[in-house]
Every structure is written in structure tokens, then in C-alpha cells.
Amino acid sequence: MAAVRRLMEAYWRRRALLVTAERTQAPLLAGDAKDDAFASVEAAPATQELSSRSRHLRVRRTIAPFIAMHDLPRGALFAIQSLLMYTLMLAVMTFHAGYLIAIIVGLAIGEVLFGRLGDVHGFH
């Protein structure tokens, strides 16, 4: 679940960058997709009265815009992942050795099989 969520968040981040760039009708700056900040775009003010210094403003978004098609599934994935983690926590709180061993082995196997899928910044 964590790997799927990380992959989808990377996809939604790229899509939101494109939507933001289209809304401002400005191209993305080179290397901004790799920045920790959400988006950087070049914007030129529409009015001619502004001085030439302020013609090219660098707008840096610190928060992603709300896009329902991205944020609602993201919230659902988070809720499912949280439900799974709380269920595992309750199983561990029983102090039954079989549950503990099964959970640890299951987490290890899940990491071996799916852990690399969530690494969006690693191997290319």
C-alpha cells in the first residue's frame, strides 16, 4: 500500500505541476520538477505599467492546488493504509507470538517484493 501510494503521489505531483503551468500559461523552469518546493513558474504580468524589473516574477508555490481527482483518491489510499496499520497494531497488542512472527515476516516479504516500486527518486 505504501509503495502504491508513493507512486501515485509522484504521478499526481507531476500532473499538478502541469496544471499549474497551464493555468499561469508559463513554462516550467528546468529542474523544478526535482525541487522540494511544489512548483516554480515564470510569470509575466499582463499590465504594461509595471516596471521592467517586475516583468518576470518567479512564483514559488509552497502548497499544491486542490485537484479533486488527485486529492480524493490520495485521501482514500491514506485511509486504507492507516486502517491496515491500526489493524496490525491491534494484532500486535494481543502479544500472541504467532501474530507477531506472521506480521514481521509479512512486512519483510512485502518490502522485498514491493519496496523498490515506491522509490520514485532512485534507480532510473
C-alpha positions in Angstrom: 0.0 0.0 0.0 2.8 2.4 0.8 4.6 1.7 -2.5 1.4 2.3 -4.5 0.7 5.5 -2.5 4.2 6.9 -3.2 4.0 6.1 -6.9 0.6 7.7 -7.2 1.7 10.8 -5.2 4.7 11.2 -7.6 2.3 10.9 -10.6 -0.2 13.4 -9.1 2.7 15.8 -8.3 3.8 15.8 -12.0 0.2 16.3 -13.1 -0.4 19.1 -10.7 2.8 20.8 -12.0 1.4 20.7 -15.5 -2.0 22.0 -14.4 -0.3 24.9 -12.5 1.9 25.7 -15.5 -1.2 25.6 -17.9 -3.2 27.9 -15.6 -0.4 30.5 -15.5 0.3 29.9 -19.2 4.0 29.8 -18.4 6.6 27.0 -18.9 8.1 25.2 -16.0 11.7 26.1 -15.2 14.4 23.5 -15.8 15.0 21.3 -12.8 11.9 22.4 -10.9 10.2 19.1 -11.0 13.0 17.8 -8.8 12.7 20.6 -6.3 11.3 20.1 -2.8 9.0 23.1 -3.3 5.9 22.2 -5.2 6.2 24.4 -8.3 8.1 27.2 -9.8 6.9 29.0 -12.8 7.9 32.1 -14.7 5.1 34.6 -14.9 4.9 37.9 -16.8 2.4 40.4 -15.5 -0.3 41.4 -18.1 -0.2 45.2 -17.4 2.3 47.3 -19.2 2.6 49.9 -16.5 4.8 47.8 -14.3 8.5 48.4 -14.4 10.7 46.1 -16.5 12.2 44.8 -13.2 8.9 43.3 -12.2 8.1 41.9 -15.6 9.5 38.4 -14.8 8.3 37.3 -11.4 9.3 34.0 -10.0 6.3 32.5 -8.3 7.0 29.6 -6.0 4.1 27.6 -4.8 4.6 26.1 -1.4 1.3 24.1 -1.4 -0.2 22.0 -4.1 -3.5 23.3 -5.6 -6.6 21.2 -4.7 -7.4 18.9 -7.5 -10.3 16.6 -6.6 -9.3 13.9 -9.0 -5.9 13.7 -7.2 -6.8 14.5 -3.6 -9.8 12.3 -3.1 -8.0 9.1 -4.2 -5.0 10.2 -2.2 -7.1 10.5 0.9 -8.7 7.1 0.3 -5.3 5.5 -0.1 -4.2 7.1 3.1 -7.3 5.9 5.0 -6.8 2.3 3.7 -3.1 2.4 4.7 -4.0 3.7 8.1 -6.7 1.1 8.6 -4.2 -1.6 7.8 -1.6 -0.2 10.1 -4.0 0.1 13.0 -5.3 -3.4 12.4 -1.7 -4.7 12.6 -1.2 -2.7 15.8 -4.2 -4.3 17.4 -2.9 -7.7 16.3 0.5 -7.0 17.9 -1.2 -5.8 21.1 -2.6 -9.3 21.6 1.0 -10.4 22.4 0.4 -13.6 20.6 3.8 -14.8 19.3 2.3 -16.3 16.1 0.7 -13.0 15.2 4.0 -11.1 15.8 6.1 -13.5 13.8 3.5 -13.5 10.9 3.4 -9.7 10.8 7.2 -9.3 10.8 7.6 -12.0 8.1 4.8 -10.5 6.1 6.3 -7.0 6.3 9.7 -8.3 5.3 8.3 -10.2 2.3 6.2 -7.2 1.3 9.3 -4.9 1.4 11.3 -7.4 -0.7 8.6 -7.7 -3.3 7.2 -4.2 -3.5 9.6 -1.8 -1.6 11.5 -0.9 -4.8 8.3 0.2 -6.5 7.8 3.2 -4.2 11.3 4.5 -4.7 10.5 7.3 -7.2 13.8 9.1 -6.9 16.1 6.1 -7.1 17.2 3.8 -9.9 16.3 5.1 -13.4 
